[in-house]
Amino acid sequence: MEKKSITLDRTRSVKQSNNLTIARYKLTLLENRILFALCSQIKKNDDSFDRIRMSVADLADFCGIEGKNKYAKIRTISNNLMRKIVTIPTVDGGEYTTHWLQARRYYPSDCTIEFRLDDDLRGELLQLRAAYVNVPASMLISFKRAYSARLYLILKRMMDSGSYDFEYNLDFFRDKFELGKTYEKFSNLKDGVLDPCLTELNEKSNISIEWEYIKVKRSFKKIHFLLAYKEQEPFTVPAQPKKISAGNFLTDDEQKILNRLMNPDRWNITEKMARQLIKDYPLSLLDANLRYAYKYRKNKTSLGGWLISCIRNDEAGREQARVAAKKAEEKRQHEKAAEAADLKHGIFADPDEAAKRVETTYEILDNAVKESNELGTYTILQVKKYLSDGMDEKAEKLLQMHQLTLSAFREKYLPEDKSK
């Protein structure tokens, strides 16, 4: 019995397994679009692949193929697609390889074309209940670059699992996209694939993406992603606190934080996300990270995503810990130098004299910190000690390690010697 042709529905979604999303294959832009056309027509309860028949004109329109000889173009693309294979990872750590299409047939009587997906793809496309991505076909076919849709599906898979801040090895994309030797060079991968595709996703998709490349030793080996969903509608901060149910009531302090998080001119986070952050984190942490995110906002393409990452990682708290550690180390160096001075002069038996010596040593160290960023505090004190003991040769050797002459040190750190 001859299959009736269908009209492609662009409002349908493409639903595929996570394993297929990270499979290894290489398709052109138009080959991808033909597959999106076929996959979007699969019904929820289908347990096998049926033949999908459509007019050549409808398929060409779906794929964005213009001009004359549409059938010749569709024929060439589909013939190439018949030969393409895909290697899909399995849950046990293995993999299997299959073709995308099992059959393709053209009907000249009504200018229609019929496809059937390969049976080995049933587990990746049919009756999916978990571990899958679901994306509107209209979004996937809107991308103009060959790898943009693939990249979107990979990032969407991570977001669906709850990961918005993560890293990938660059070799992951070289392998999954089958890019070849040309893209072993970092600049070719960055400028030819990743940067253009990520820029397009920022412009056309429903997610905001920040990314940076990470060096391991001397080479760029990883890419770090920071993702957030874009706002669906613009939001205006209310002048007065909203009247809400008792279960969602906010205190005055919470409402102030809510309004700051939802500021449309700065962060523009959704109300749902803002309320969840207020529920999950102390107000003091939110306030500190709002200030931190604003302070370091330069060159961030998605301020909302940047703020959410700062809050989740408590970047403000980390900065405070770094400052506290630095102060503790400075104090330890002060104490070490003071103790060294006390030991040299042997004045522990006289508490008053010891106190004066410690105070004098701290004063010398503080002045040294203010005077120089070239030599460490302890180095300056040690050189001065050698000079005061008449050990100029040792002082010279120590200064040589820092590429500084004794005369230059005297001029910069012992200006009183000029008058002698």
FIMILUM-914991 format. One record per residue (C-alpha): residue number from 1; residue in three letters; x, z, y. Coordinates in steps of 0.001 Angstrom, whole numbers. Layout:
SITE   num   residu        xx        zz        yy
SITE   NUM      ala         X         Z         Y
...
END
This chain:
SITE   num   residu        xx        zz        yy
SITE     1      met         0         0         0
SITE     2      glu      1356     -1027      3387
SITE     3      lys      2173      1813      5750
SITE     4      lys       413      1823      9117
SITE     5      ser      2607      1878     12187
SITE     6      ile      2588      4862     14520
SITE     7      thr      3117      5307     18224
SITE     8      leu      6141      7489     18922
SITE     9      asp      5109     10779     20503
SITE    10      arg      7727     11868     23059
SITE    11      thr      6170     15322     23397
SITE    12      arg      7156     16235     19844
SITE    13      ser     10242     18312     19053
SITE    14      val     13296     17743     16903
SITE    15      lys     13673     20564     14393
SITE    16      gln     16831     20765     12297
SITE    17      ser     18760     23400     10342
SITE    18      asn     21718     25255     11821
SITE    19      asn     23913     23722      9124
SITE    20      leu     22979     20210     10218
SITE    21      thr     23637     21218     13837
SITE    22      ile     27293     21959     13031
SITE    23      ala     27718     19141     10516
SITE    24      arg     30577     16642     10748
SITE    25      tyr     29595     13101     11762
SITE    26      lys     30013     10471     14449
SITE    27      leu     27136      8489     15939
SITE    28      thr     26702      6372     19020
SITE    29      leu     24240      7306     21745
SITE    30      leu     21597      4849     20469
SITE    31      glu     22093      5779     16814
SITE    32      asn     21440      9392     17783
SITE    33      arg     18294      8394     19640
SITE    34      ile     16888      6517     16642
SITE    35      leu     17396      9629     14520
SITE    36      phe     15716     11797     17177
SITE    37      ala     12771      9355     17130
SITE    38      leu     12428      9684     13359
SITE    39      cys     12981     13456     13155
SITE    40      ser     10493     14152     15937
SITE    41      gln      7710     12548     13871
SITE    42      ile      8141     14908     10892
SITE    43      lys      5115     17139     10454
SITE    44      lys      5302     20903      9940
SITE    45      asn      3957     20895      6369
SITE    46      asp      5720     17757      5100
SITE    47      asp      7507     18477      1817
SITE    48      ser      9002     14995      1400
SITE    49      phe     10072     12122      3609
SITE    50      asp      7456      9483      4152
SITE    51      arg      8159      6019      5473
SITE    52      ile      7937      5918      9255
SITE    53      arg      6785      2578     10687
SITE    54      met      6659      1723     14396
SITE    55      ser      6759     -1267     16673
SITE    56      val     10189     -2512     17683
SITE    57      ala      9078     -2456     21329
SITE    58      asp      8012      1207     21070
SITE    59      leu     11292      2237     19426
SITE    60      ala     13302       278     21994
SITE    61      asp     11408      1995     24791
SITE    62      phe     11960      5422     23197
SITE    63      cys     15707      4749     22930
SITE    64      gly     16009      3289     26426
SITE    65      ile     16918      -237     25247
SITE    66      glu     16056     -2787     27904
SITE    67      gly     16232     -6553     28324
SITE    68      lys     15573     -9376     25883
SITE    69      asn     16340     -9545     22153
SITE    70      lys     15273     -5940     21564
SITE    71      tyr     14810     -6623     17872
SITE    72      ala     18357     -7970     17524
SITE    73      lys     19710     -4836     19194
SITE    74      ile     17569     -2495     17073
SITE    75      arg     18585     -4409     13948
SITE    76      thr     22295     -4087     14739
SITE    77      ile     22020      -386     15576
SITE    78      ser     19934       462     12508
SITE    79      asn     22229     -1539     10203
SITE    80      asn     25178       482     11491
SITE    81      leu     23187      3689     11059
SITE    82      met     22479      2770      7423
SITE    83      arg     26232      2905      6768
SITE    84      lys     26904      6195      8586
SITE    85      ile     27406      9406      6630
SITE    86      val     27135     13080      7506
SITE    87      thr     29024     16013      5943
SITE    88      ile     26994     19223      6021
SITE    89      pro     28330     22752      5351
SITE    90      thr     26559     24940      2799
SITE    91      val     25940     28678      2737
SITE    92      asp     28429     29200      -102
SITE    93      gly     31291     27814      1975
SITE    94      gly     31158     24327       482
SITE    95      glu     29831     21076      1889
SITE    96      tyr     28037     17916       816
SITE    97      thr     28045     14367      2157
SITE    98      thr     25089     12015      2377
SITE    99      his     23708      9111      4375
SITE   100      trp     21222      9437      7215
SITE   101      leu     18898      6647      6077
SITE   102      gln     17723      5679      2620
SITE   103      ala     15988      2458      3642
SITE   104      arg     15088       223      6564
SITE   105      arg     12675     -2733      6595
SITE   106      tyr     11534     -5216      9237
SITE   107      tyr      8020     -6755      9301
SITE   108      pro      8041     -9993     11331
SITE   109      ser      4270    -10442     11095
SITE   110      asp      3595     -7660     13590
SITE   111      cys      7164     -7034     14835
SITE   112      thr      7378     -3544     13379
SITE   113      ile     10234     -1707     11714
SITE   114      glu     10114       943      8986
SITE   115      phe     12610      3696      8151
SITE   116      arg     12973      6328      5473
SITE   117      leu     15331      9267      5861
SITE   118      asp     17666     10100      2980
SITE   119      asp     16165     12558       458
SITE   120      asp     19292     14752       556
SITE   121      leu     18352     15750      4109
SITE   122      arg     15104     17418      3078
SITE   123      gly     16637     20916      3132
SITE   124      glu     17912     20323      6665
SITE   125      leu     14722     18883      8196
SITE   126      leu     11627     19912      6201
SITE   127      gln      9648     23171      6138
SITE   128      leu     12265     25165      8030
SITE   129      arg     11395     28846      8377
SITE   130      ala     14668     30346      9614
SITE   131      ala     18131     29389     10906
SITE   132      tyr     17112     26256     12782
SITE   133      val     17002     24830     16286
SITE   134      asn     13892     23333     17851
SITE   135      val     14353     21107     20914
SITE   136      pro     11948     18697     22699
SITE   137      ala     12831     15102     21870
SITE   138      ser     12295     14153     25506
SITE   139      met     15229     16367     26517
SITE   140      leu     17586     15061     23849
SITE   141      ile     16970     11399     24721
SITE   142      ser     17427     12099     28449
SITE   143      phe     21180     12602     28026
SITE   144      lys     23299      9545     28783
SITE   145      arg     26529     10597     27102
SITE   146      ala     27055     10193     23381
SITE   147      tyr     28050     13822     22703
SITE   148      ser     25787     15651     25166
SITE   149      ala     22883     16063     22744
SITE   150      arg     25213     17291     19987
SITE   151      leu     26806     19781     22347
SITE   152      tyr     23405     20992     23562
SITE   153      leu     22214     21618     19990
SITE   154      ile     25379     23606     19193
SITE   155      leu     24994     25795     22290
SITE   156      lys     21247     26213     21694
SITE   157      arg     22005     27385     18167
SITE   158      met     24216     30146     19591
SITE   159      met     21615     31188     22176
SITE   160      asp     18898     31348     19519
SITE   161      ser     21100     33781     17584
SITE   162      gly     21424     35995     20692
SITE   163      ser     24929     34879     21745
SITE   164      tyr     25334     33939     25395
SITE   165      asp     29026     34749     25862
SITE   166      phe     31366     33341     23197
SITE   167      glu     34369     31147     22414
SITE   168      tyr     34968     28083     20262
SITE   169      asn     38267     26656     19098
SITE   170      leu     38769     23207     20608
SITE   171      asp     39579     21889     17135
SITE   172      phe     35973     22688     16173
SITE   173      phe     34746     19848     18419
SITE   174      arg     37526     17490     17378
SITE   175      asp     36479     18045     13759
SITE   176      lys     32665     18053     14068
SITE   177      phe     32565     15050     16415
SITE   178      glu     35215     13171     14367
SITE   179      leu     37026     12310     17572
SITE   180      gly     40246     10896     16161
SITE   181      lys     43872     11065     17279
SITE   182      thr     43214     10097     20893
SITE   183      tyr     41510     13419     21516
SITE   184      glu     44243     15545     19982
SITE   185      lys     45624     15524     23529
SITE   186      phe     43907     18306     25479
SITE   187      ser     43400     16322     28697
SITE   188      asn     41621     13529     26801
SITE   189      leu     39266     15986     25113
SITE   190      lys     38599     17839     28357
SITE   191      asp     38154     14840     30665
SITE   192      gly     36678     12410     28166
SITE   193      val     34222     14598     26256
SITE   194      leu     33702     18251     27130
SITE   195      asp     33694     18356     30937
SITE   196      pro     31435     15280     31444
SITE   197      cys     28982     16399     28748
SITE   198      leu     28804     20002     29969
SITE   199      thr     28273     18786     33529
SITE   200      glu     25403     16598     32326
SITE   201      leu     23860     19530     30432
SITE   202      asn     23993     21636     33595
SITE   203      glu     22173     18883     35474
SITE   204      lys     19506     17927     32918
SITE   205      ser     18974     20694     30370
SITE   206      asn     17215     24052     30602
SITE   207      ile     20422     26101     30352
SITE   208      ser     23126     26965     32880
SITE   209      ile     26647     26762     31498
SITE   210      glu     29918     28222     32726
SITE   211      trp     33061     27367     30817
SITE   212      glu     36800     27842     30973
SITE   213      tyr     39677     26760     28771
SITE   214      ile     41915     29409     27226
SITE   215      lys     45600     29093     26513
SITE   216      val     47176     30450     23340
SITE   217      lys     50889     30674     24008
SITE   218      arg     51585     27471     25959
SITE   219      ser     48696     25240     24902
SITE   220      phe     44959     25211     25541
SITE   221      lys     43335     26098     22222
SITE   222      lys     39890     27546     23003
SITE   223      ile     36922     27165     25317
SITE   224      his     34908     30135     26564
SITE   225      phe     31190     29683     27263
SITE   226      leu     28866     31792     29388
SITE   227      leu     25224     30680     29075
SITE   228      ala     21882     31553     30657
SITE   229      tyr     18458     29964     30683
SITE   230      lys     17482     28352     33976
SITE   231      glu     14490     29544     35946
SITE   232      gln     11293     27687     35193
SITE   233      glu      9774     28273     38624
SITE   234      pro     11233     29494     41931
SITE   235      phe     10662     33163     42600
SITE   236      thr     10097     34947     45897
SITE   237      val     11026     38618     46150
SITE   238      pro      7881     40644     46908
SITE   239      ala      7825     42589     50159
SITE   240      gln      6174     45576     48459
SITE   241      pro      6573     46948     44929
SITE   242      lys      4190     45243     42516
SITE   243      lys      1204     47155     41194
SITE   244      ile      1707     47175     37470
SITE   245      ser       434     49046     34468
SITE   246      ala      1557     52615     33894
SITE   247      gly      3639     51566     30905
SITE   248      asn      5729     49251     33120
SITE   249      phe      5849     51447     36217
SITE   250      leu      9132     51406     38153
SITE   251      thr     10519     54139     40346
SITE   252      asp     11570     53319     43915
SITE   253      asp     15234     53109     42846
SITE   254      glu     14378     50861     39903
SITE   255      gln     12291     48604     42141
SITE   256      lys     15232     48221     44534
SITE   257      ile     17490     47160     41660
SITE   258      leu     14765     44809     40377
SITE   259      asn     14544     43103     43772
SITE   260      arg     18324     42736     43957
SITE   261      leu     18472     41208     40475
SITE   262      met     15688     38758     41295
SITE   263      asn     17073     37779     44710
SITE   264      pro     16374     34000     44813
SITE   265      asp     19193     33371     47277
SITE   266      arg     21815     34958     45049
SITE   267      trp     21088     35712     41375
SITE   268      asn     17519     34472     40838
SITE   269      ile     17119     36216     37468
SITE   270      thr     13638     36141     35919
SITE   271      glu     11467     39245     36234
SITE   272      lys     11340     39585     32443
SITE   273      met     15146     39592     32187
SITE   274      ala     15523     41933     35191
SITE   275      arg     13103     44476     33694
SITE   276      gln     14928     44310     30355
SITE   277      leu     18261     45004     32087
SITE   278      ile     16728     48003     33911
SITE   279      lys     15396     49260     30591
SITE   280      asp     18715     48814     28744
SITE   281      tyr     21279     50013     31311
SITE   282      pro     21694     52941     33748
SITE   283      leu     20956     52114     37380
SITE   284      ser     24466     53175     38388
SITE   285      leu     25940     50605     35982
SITE   286      leu     23620     47883     37297
SITE   287      asp     24485     48716     40899
SITE   288      ala     28245     48707     40220
SITE   289      asn     28096     45372     38398
SITE   290      leu     25899     43771     41056
SITE   291      arg     28673     44589     43526
SITE   292      tyr     31403     43456     41112
SITE   293      ala     29673     40132     40319
SITE   294      tyr     29195     39408     44024
SITE   295      lys     32834     40254     44802
SITE   296      tyr     34144     37818     42159
SITE   297      arg     31432     35155     42447
SITE   298      lys     33763     32389     43702
SITE   299      asn     33740     29148     41629
SITE   300      lys     30921     30402     39385
SITE   301      thr     28383     27611     38758
SITE   302      ser     25653     29889     37379
SITE   303      leu     25522     33134     39330
SITE   304      gly     22669     34510     37235
SITE   305      gly     24597     33987     34001
SITE   306      trp     27725     35448     35594
SITE   307      leu     25859     38605     36650
SITE   308      ile     24267     39091     33222
SITE   309      ser     27674     38777     31564
SITE   310      cys     29173     41336     33982
SITE   311      ile     26397     43820     33187
SITE   312      arg     26570     43356     29419
SITE   313      asn     30364     43751     29395
SITE   314      asp     30366     46392     32169
SITE   315      glu     33084     44530     34050
SITE   316      ala     32843     47005     36939
SITE   317      gly     33550     49882     34552
SITE   318      arg     36501     48008     33109
SITE   319      glu     37927     47458     36570
SITE   320      gln     37573     51159     37369
SITE   321      ala     39371     52015     34116
SITE   322      arg     42234     49663     35029
SITE   323      val     42581     51256     38471
SITE   324      ala     42521     54767     36964
SITE   325      ala     45180     53788     34408
SITE   326      lys     47395     52389     37160
SITE   327      lys     47098     55575     39218
SITE   328      ala     47866     57703     36160
SITE   329      glu     51005     55654     35484
SITE   330      glu     52144     56026     39107
SITE   331      lys     51621     59779     38872
SITE   332      arg     53601     59889     35626
SITE   333      gln     56493     58023     37247
SITE   334      his     56414     60439     40192
SITE   335      glu     56547     63412     37876
SITE   336      lys     59352     61846     35831
SITE   337      ala     61438     61207     38952
SITE   338      ala     60794     64701     40311
SITE   339      glu     61845     66239     37007
SITE   340      ala     65015     64120     36973
SITE   341      ala     65881     65353     40478
SITE   342      asp     65302     68969     39459
SITE   343      leu     67493     68605     36384
SITE   344      lys     70311     67090     38420
SITE   345      his     70427     69878     40967
SITE   346      gly     69768     72647     38453
SITE   347      ile     67345     74514     40704
SITE   348      phe     64649     75632     38242
SITE   349      ala     65801     79255     38743
SITE   350      asp     64660     79119     42371
SITE   351      pro     60909     78238     42479
SITE   352      asp     60848     77774     46244
SITE   353      glu     63825     75443     46182
SITE   354      ala     62360     73551     43217
SITE   355      ala     59081     73063     45051
SITE   356      lys     60931     71694     48089
SITE   357      arg     62943     69339     45892
SITE   358      val     59796     68005     44177
SITE   359      glu     58109     67523     47554
SITE   360      thr     61172     65666     48889
SITE   361      thr     61290     63459     45763
SITE   362      tyr     57630     62540     46077
SITE   363      glu     58188     61659     49730
SITE   364      ile     61111     59394     48789
SITE   365      leu     59022     57710     46089
SITE   366      asp     56044     57168     48366
SITE   367      asn     58258     55631     51017
SITE   368      ala     59912     53420     48426
SITE   369      val     56535     52148     47225
SITE   370      lys     55589     51232     50773
SITE   371      glu     58945     49563     51467
SITE   372      ser     59225     47231     48485
SITE   373      asn     57309     45127     46062
SITE   374      glu     60502     43621     44617
SITE   375      leu     62082     46643     42952
SITE   376      gly     60238     49256     40958
SITE   377      thr     59959     52762     42344
SITE   378      tyr     62136     54252     39647
SITE   379      thr     64829     51549     40115
SITE   380      ile     65066     52221     43847
SITE   381      leu     65453     55965     43246
SITE   382      gln     68067     55405     40532
SITE   383      val     70184     53147     42783
SITE   384      lys     70022     55703     45589
SITE   385      lys     71096     58396     43134
SITE   386      tyr     74123     56355     42032
SITE   387      leu     75122     55744     45643
SITE   388      ser     74740     59401     46616
SITE   389      asp     76989     60334     43672
SITE   390      gly     79600     57743     44682
SITE   391      met     78860     55576     41640
SITE   392      asp     78723     52266     43550
SITE   393      glu     79814     50205     40530
SITE   394      lys     76861     51385     38428
SITE   395      ala     74504     50764     41353
SITE   396      glu     75883     47210     41673
SITE   397      lys     75353     46471     37971
SITE   398      leu     71768     47716     38099
SITE   399      leu     71024     45599     41185
SITE   400      gln     72543     42507     39549
SITE   401      met     69817     42703     36909
SITE   402      his     67324     42220     39744
SITE   403      gln     69445     39528     41479
SITE   404      leu     70091     41752     44492
SITE   405      thr     73457     42573     46135
SITE   406      leu     74532     46058     47131
SITE   407      ser     74773     45083     50802
SITE   408      ala     71249     43631     50718
SITE   409      phe     69956     46830     49108
SITE   410      arg     71652     48999     51755
SITE   411      glu     70216     46833     54527
SITE   412      lys     66685     46970     53175
SITE   413      tyr     66411     50416     51651
SITE   414      leu     69121     52434     53447
SITE   415      pro     68924     51281     57085
SITE   416      glu     70480     54599     58179
SITE   417      asp     73784     53403     56672
SITE   418      lys     74104     50730     59377
SITE   419      ser     74988     53353     61970
SITE   420      lys     77838     54715     59821
END
